[in-house]
Amino acid sequence: MPVIGARRYVILTLQGHAPVLNGWQLVGIIEHTTDNEIGQVIRVAPGQTCPVEYRKAELKCDHCGFIRRRTETFVICKDGIHKQIGRNCLADFCRTTGGIENQLLYAELLMSALGYLGACEGGEHGGGHIEPRHFIEDVLTLTARAIRAYGWVSRGFAREHDWKTATADIVLGWYMPDWAKYATKEEKEVLKTISADDKALAIHALEWIRAMRPQADQLEDYLYNLLVVCSDDTIKPRHFGLACSCIAAYNRAMGVQVERKKALPSNHFGEVGKRLIDLDLEVLGKNSFDTMYGVMHLYRWRAPNGDIAIWKSSVDIGMVAGDKIRVTGTVKKHDEWKGIKQTVLTRCKVEKVKEDAPVAVKEEEEVTQ
């Protein structure tokens, strides 16, 4: 994984119960920083569900009644009743005759925490700093290249495994002006080898998520927020974690969709240890992940009769879901995953079958764990 300069990490722990002020509890924060017909990004509090009507909420406050420019408003709830309150009105709206000191301590703690994290996230800048924006298609193209080189690593997984670097942070690092100063020759080579397939994957992923606009109100929170962020032509660095996940989500979705088209049951085929010649298969999908041996790709293929084959290898064959291929390989074992029978292949030679003629992909040694 690339080492992107020097990083300073701040671990901030807030202990205790989520504050309830005069019976009102925080449900979510509406981020009024996007300007498209889909709506705004909503950060929902753990364990809470925010009503979908707030996805297109106006810049208003239910306490003061004013509609004015706000970067964020807060959705709070009491006895099933939801209110949208501006930041400056929160203290006044939730005020009670007793416990004012405790409420102010809560506010001071939370505001200090948010301010501290905001400074760490956005950098230490003087007044008037404008957060940069980057073209979403370029960001996803770089994401596709990073996944091809290093595998997909979410920020959640990276937090649990501190030796990992999240894909979004790799891409964000590539935008840093001093990245080249600290990058190795191999890391620079990754950026020099962005392919047309990387760009095509980014375009397909954007088309996939943007096609969900008609059912935006029915989407789960993750897909809704992803749709909001990816509907703009440009994004802010704070949204890289969400935006970069679009490539991984698209790859997973394509695998599921291809499987659903073919409802035939899967059975084991071939004899363990025997070589199979010229199998005509269809690509279901690919998952890439980092291991102690390097990047590993797990390919899933399906035969015309519904039988599923998988191949785990360090070789990137550069093919996507729906591609027709011809495979020669050895049956390693007969396996099962979530009740679905699948045949594990090894030492594969793969050809992509085009309309006119097949194009061979050279056989290489796979990395075994």
N, C-alpha and C positions, 0 to 999 in steps of 0.2 A: 504494500500500500504506500502511496506517496506521503512523504513528510512535508507538510505545507508550512514551512517556516516555523516560527515559534508561536505557541498558543498558550494563553492563560485561561484556565478553567476556574470558575467560581462555583463552589458547592454551597447552596443556600438551603437551609432546612427550616421550615415553619412547623412548629409543633403545637398540637392542641386541636380542638374541634373547630370546624368551619363556623364563623360567627353568624349568629342569628340576631338581628337588631329589631327589637319590638315585634318579633314574629316574622319579619321579612328575611328571606334567605336568597343568596345569589344563585341564579340559574345559568346565566351566561353573559358574555360581553359581545356586543355588536361592534364590529370594526368597520367604520364608515370610511374606508380608504379606497374602495373600488367604485368605478363609475360605468357600469354596464347594466343591461336590462335584466340580468339574472338576479342580482341582489348583492348582499354583503357577506363577508366571512363572519361566522359566529363561533366564538370559542366557548364551548359548553363546559360548565363546571362538572367535575367528576360526580357520577351518580345522578345527574340531573338530565332532564329532557326539555329542550327549548321549543315552544310552539312554532310551527313552520311559518306562521304569518309574520314573525319578526325577521324573516330572511329578507323581506322587502320593506322593512320599517323606515319611516321617515326620520329625518334628523330632529326629532322632537323629544320633549321631556314631559311626562305625565304629571309632574309636580308643578313646575312653573308654567307649563303650557306653551312655552316659546319654541318655535322652530328656527334653529340657527345652525351655523356651521359647527359640527362636532366631529372629532376623530373617533370617538367611541361613546356608546351609551350602555347602561347596565340593565339587564332584565332581572327583576327580583320577583319573588312569589310569596304569598301568604294566604293560607286557607284556600288554595286553588286559584287565587286571583293574581294575575301577572301585571306588572307595571314596568314601563320603560323610563328610566331615570337618568338624567345627565350627571356627569361626575360632580359638578359643583353643587348639585341639589341633593346628593345622597345623604349627607350628614343631616340636613334639615328635614328631609322626608322621613328618615328612620329614627328621628330623635324621640326620646321618651323623657318623662319627668325624673327618672332615676337612672343611674349608671352612665351618666354622660362621660365621666372620666374613662370608664372601660371602653366605651365606643370610640372615644378619641384615640385611645391606645391602639385599638384594632386598626383604625384608619391610618394612624402613623406607621404601624408595623407594615401593613399591606402596601401603603404608598411608598415607603422606604424600600421595601423589597422590589416592587415593580420598577422603581427608579434605578435601583442598583443594577438589576438585571438588564434594564433597557440600555444603560450606559455600557454594560459589557457586550451586549448584542450589537449595538449600533456603533460602538467606538466612542472615544472621547473627542467630541467636536465642540467647537464654540457655537455661539448663537448663530442662527440663520443656516444651519447645516440642512441640506436637502438630500434625502435618502435617494441613492441612484436607482435607476430602473434598467432592466435588461430584457431583450427580446425573448419571449417565451419559447419560440421555435429554436433559437440558438441554445437556450438553456437545456431543452430536452434533447437536442442533438448531442451536446456534450455529455448529458446523462447517459444516453445510449452508448457513447464511446467508453465512458467510465465503467458501465456495467459489463461491457464486452471485455474490458481489460482486467477489472478487479472483482466483478460480481456485484450483486445488489446487496447493500447493507443499509437497513433503515436506521434512523437516529435512535430509536428505542433499543434495537439490537446492539448498536454501538455503545450505548450507555451501560448495557449489561455486560459487555465484553470490552474492557477499556483498551485492549490492544487493537481494536478495530477502528477504522475511520468510516464514518457514514458517507454514503455516496453523495448526498447533498453537500456535505462539507468539502468533499474532493472538488466538486464542480464549483462551489463558491470560492475555493482556494485558487482555482484557475483564473478567476476574475481579479484576483489581487495583483496590484502593479508590481510587487516585489517577488511574486511566485517564482519566476525564472531564476532568481538569485539563489534560491535554496533547493531547487529541483535537481534531481540527478539526470544523467543523460537518458536513462531508460524512461523516466517520467516525462521528459520533454518529447521523447519519441512517440508516446501515446497521443499527445496533442497533435503531432504532425501526421498521424495516420487516421484521421477522421474520414470515414467512408461515405459513399452515397447511400449505403444501407442504413447508416446511423441517422442521416437526415430524413430518409424515407420513414424510418421507424418513428421519429419524432412527429412527422406530419400525420402519420396514421393514428398515433396516440392522441393527438390534438383533435383530429376528426372524430375519433371514438368518443371522447369525453364531451365534446361540443354537441354531438348528436343527441345528448341527453337533455338538452334545453327544454323540449316540450314537456317532459315529466319532472322538471326541476323540483317542484313542490313535493313530489313523492319520493325523492332520493333520501337515503340515509345521510347523516351529518357529514361523514367523510367524503362521499361522492359529491354532495352538494357543495361543500367548501372547495373541493378540487375543481369542480365545474366553474365556480366563481373566479378562482385564481387563473384558470386556463382560458377563460373567455376574453381576457384582456390580451392585447398584443405584447405588452411588457409587464414585468413583475418586479417587485422589490426583493432584495436579498432575504428579508424576514420570511418570505413565502417559499424559499427554495426547498425546504424540507417537504412541504406539501406538493409543490409542482413536480419535483424530481420523481416522486412516487408514482406519477402518472405512467411512466414507462413500465414500471413493475406491475402496476394494476392492469395496464393494457395487455401485457404479455400473459398474465394469469387469465384475464377474461377471454383472450383468443383461444387459449387451451380449452377452457370450459365450453365455449361456443362450438368449437369443432367437435368436441365430444358429444354435445347435445344433438348435433346434426345426425350423428350416426349412433342409433340406439341399439345396435347389434351387440350381443354379449361378447366379452373377451374370454378366450381360452388360451391355455399354454400351447405352444407349438414347438416343433423341433425336438431333438434329443440332446440332453446336456453333454457338452464336450464335442458336439458335431458342428461342422461348418455348413452354413446355409448360403446358397448362391442366389444373387439377383432377386431379392425380395422387393416387391413393389409396395411402398408404404407412403403414408401422408404424415407430414409434420403436425403434431398436436401443439407442441410448445417447447420452451426451454427455460429452465431455471439455472441461474448462475450464482455461485457462492464461493467465498474465499475459504481455503483450508490451509493447513500447515504445509501442504505440498504445492500450493499455488491456487489459481482460479480453477474451479471445477464447473463443468457444464453438464446438466442432467437433461438429456433429450427424451421426449416422449413421442412415439410414432404409432400409427395405427394402420393395420392391413385392411384391404377391402372387405374382408369378412368380419371385421370388428376386433380382431386380436390386437392387443397392445404390446409394443416392445419398448424397452428403455435402454439407453446407452449412457454411461457416465464416463466422461473424458475431459481432458484438458484442451482438446482440439475444438476450436471455434469454427463450425462449418458454415457460418454466415447465412443460415436459412431461417425462415419465419413460418409461423403457423399457416397451414394451407398449402405449402409447397409439396410437390410430388417428388419423391426420391426413390432411388434404387440402392439397396443395401446388401452387402455381402459381409457376414459376420459369424462369429461362433457363439453358440448358446452357452452362457455362463451358468445360469440357474433358472429355475421356475419359481417365481415369487408371487406375492400377493400384497396389494396396498388398498386399504379401506374396503376390503371385500372384493376388489377387482383383480382378476388374474392378469399377470403381466410376465412377459418373457424377457429376461435380462441378457443383453448381448454384449460381447466384448470383441476387441480387435476388429473394428468395423472399417469397411471401405464404403464411402457414401458418394452417390452421384445424384446431382439435381437433374430431374427430367424436365426438359423444356419442350415446347410444342414441336420444335424442329428436330432437336437431337439432344442427348444427355451430355452434361458437362461433368467430368470426373473431378472429385475432390480427393486429394492424395491421402493415403492411409498413414497414420502416425501413431506412435505409442501413446496409450492413454496413461494417466496417472492413477494409480490405485492407492486406496487408503489402507 
